[in-house]
Amino acid sequence: MTDYITKQYNCKICNKTHKIELPKDLCKGRTKFPFPYVFLHGEPKDILTILYIDKDLQIRGVEVQQGTNDFFSKEYVVKMATNLSDEVDRLREENVKLMREIDDLKDKYKKQMERLPY
């Protein structure tokens, strides 16, 4: 279970101070600081937000950009969707394989239980 730390940042577009929960292990494995932490906020989520986080999980900078829900090019979205679709297919196939293995193990268990004297 990951612990979180609550931080605040000010958005110059919506003129609000927001709270955000960051995983305490967010810096794990990172070697360069500050690093960008990117997400969308707003309603609808159309404000691209970049927080620059240091090694102590302090916010050292904030960049915000109003979007029009087209932050990514069509080509990038198609590539991303294709990759995700391929991964879903791979996971579906793996799931089918694992379900077969489970069924096989259940059958083996049942056969072994039938052999036991009562």
C-alpha positions, 0 to 999 in steps of 0.5 A: 500500500502506497502512502501519500503526501498532500501538497498544494499548488496555485493554478493561474488559469482557474485562479484556485489553490488545489490540493494534490496527493503525491505517492511518497515513493514518487521519487524512487528511482529518479536521478534528476531533479526537479522532475515534471509531474504532468496531469490534467485538471479542471471541469472538464479536464482541460487544463494541462498541469506540470508540477516540478517536484524536487527530491523532497517532494516539494513543488518547485514550479508550476506550469499550466496551459489551457487546452481544447482537449487536443493536447496530442496529435491524431497520429500520436493518439492512433499510435497510443490507441493501437498500442493499448489495443494490442496490450488488451489483446495480449492480456486477454490471451494471457487470461484465457491461458491462465484460466485453462491452467486453473481448470487443469489444476482443479481437475488434477486436484479433483482426481487426487481427492477421488483417490484418497481413501475415506 
